[in-house]
Amino acid sequence: MGRIVSMNLFEAAQPPFTANEGQLISEKTASGLMNDDGRPAENNPSPTLGAHEDARDLVRLVQCTRCSRPFRMPVTLPCGNSLCRQCLPDVYEREHITYPDIPGRLQAFQCPFEGCDREHPASDCSVDVTLTKLMESITEVVAKYAALVGDRPTMMEEVVRWDEGVSLLPAAEKPALHEIPGGRLGATFVLAAQGKLGYNVELNYLSDLSESERALDANMLAELFESTQREVDCQVCYNLMLDPVTTYCGHTLCRKCLARVLDHTHHCPVCRRGLAIPPSLQTQSSNKTLVNLLNGLCPEIVAARAEAVALEERGGEGDLDVPLFVCALGFPNQPTFLRIFEPRYRLMIRRALEANGEFGMLMYNRYLEPQGDLGPVHFYHYGIKLRILHSQVLADGTSLIESTGVYRFRVKAHGTVDGYAVGSIERLDDVPLAEEQRIEAEDTSLPPAEQGDVAGAINRMSTRSLLALGQNFILRMQDRSANWLQQRVLDIHGQPPADAALFPYWFASVLPISDEEKYKLMGTTTVRERLKITASWIRRIESQRW
Amino acid sequence: MTAPLPKRIIKETERLQSEPVPGISASPHDDNARYFDVMVEGPGGSCYEGGVFSLELFLPDDYPMCPPRIRFLTRIYHPNIDRLGRICLDVLKNNWSPALQIRTILLSIQALLGAPNPDDPLNEAVAKQWKARENQPEAIKTAREWTRLYANK
């Protein structure tokens, strides 16, 4: 269970949360339809690649940029780029490195990909299991189709790029011409497999194929799709991988699934090797080859998947759309500091941050007191909507949250998503000012209370005097140097607000009395009602009944 | 009110029905798709051979991040299974991984029947019998007897 940390952990001396938000955004550059955060970029869905028309582009999706052949035992680097294992640059010994002292980490190579330029420790680069299996399936299907087709070849002519063609090639030299049996797709793949198709080379297809041969390409792609689908299912959610991230041990999961795994453990779910990945995953690159493949082959499925995930996280079709953190009491306009360490709440907070940065917090109902229509539930049904102002993920995956109370609400219905509560809520506001004033006029015109009737006397006080009572009490306590009014408390909660509507929330936030007593403020709908509650606390303190 | 069933649970359930594992069955309750009735046949060559053991299996809210909760309902004489049917098996505890699934877990349980591990017991009394060389034939005999008595089809 995440818990409120005692406020003094956050003394003013503590540096403010310098969450690495800047980094977070700059790293999100990866790809078309799927962004690094897994949300679809709605404005530019990439078009589906056609088997016949886009044969060249399709083959490029599985070509190694280094050797231009279809990937052989591809390795996916920490930067998200992939290349054949034999195309890895030579490793060298890293010097001046003592921590962590793991043999594989002392060897490294310079990343050959443009835009990365980092040094990758050799141990962080394993054969990508998913890509390797994909390539096996693809090779099988291609071989099967090669056996099916007759001798009719596909003629392919390399396109001379104008910048090279004009200056570099001797005028006499004609662009290379290739002739390979099979449909366009198969022939192009075979050409690449023979090492005769440079990664950047474009092709002109000379032979115009009949309808039946077009169909051959389409069938082949359909079969490729069919046979590879099993490989691109995430082993955690059993769905098409959404924004796949590959671990340093070579296993691939949806970004969100991997993040959830990291909430619970630091071991790869597939091979149990330790995962040296920062738990927030914010700076972890997506597997670019897989992202491009999925976006090229089935953008609609990817988009539908992203939508389904968003729906699931909201708690399904219903209106149980607010994540609820059952923890403690909070008040409007007051800061709440939380340390989140339970895996389910780490997930909840991450999702809240991805959405609107808000979640509800409810007090734990230890004795299962009945809560209106909801009956005896494990929380009190009036809560506070919190908005996250800063969050900081610590090295151990727990996080510090600084939030502020936005408004009070009542839980109308509730359910569970992935272990945490969700609910549909109703915002609780004060009655209109006219009504507020009518109540004050009514209360204050009552005949005087009897001697000793404290509640009766409070009830008859004007709203202004009720506020003054509170403010004067604070002044008197400050004169006496009450320790709950020390400077560091005021640094966090500010000076007592002059607004009568807000004063009670501030007062409850600093006053050392039980949460059950403070909870009385949560269901109030008039300023007077709240001030009467705070006045009753003051009277009880003054008469030393506490 | 509960959230809709995660896709993963739906898929696992479908696959359990469409590609059943020999000697193992698991079917969800109509009114609670997270609660399964499980049958596991004692593995051939073990002292549980011929027995059909019934278990209950429940997928908690945060499955597959947390392991399923499984318990034997049929009485069984086994050093790693206690009187309440609770099972001492690493993959159901610390060694759980979300890449495992109902199917693999049930296979592990079946394998546990074939290879009792008295060195890491849950049921001390049974494990003691099992470990002492001179008592082992007796323990195995009891296991057979219990299988015949309680795990009868």
Interface residues (C-beta under 8 A of the other chain):
Chain A: Q235 V236 C237 Y238 N239 C257 R260 V261 D263 H264 T265 H267 P269 V270 R272 A308 E312 G315 G316 E317 G318 L320 P343 R344 A413 H414 G415 T416 V417 D418 G419 V422
Chain B: M1 T2 A3 P4 P6 K7 R8 K11 E12 P60 D61 D62 P64 M65 C66 N95 S97 P98 A99
